[in-house]
Amino acid sequence: MGSTIFYIRLFADVVSTTHLMLLGAGAIIVEGLDLRKIVTGSYNLTCLPMKIAGADRGPVRAILTKG
């Protein structure tokens, strides 16, 4: 799931219910992408994660190609 806002949860939601629901459904969450200059079309998104020992999340290099 991609989002044009920085966080996909409600600010009052301390438990991150939205995150848990999406992750439980097998979704991959990518936050903080600036998609304002991307025109409507078909694309492939490749996310190259940083290797961080013991982490289950972290920064990625996001590559968007027309497809």
Buried (B, 14 or more C-beta within 10 A) or exposed (E): EBEEEEEBBEEEEEEBEBBEEBBEEEEEEBBEBEEEEEEEEEEEBEEEEEEEEEEEEEEBEBEBEEE
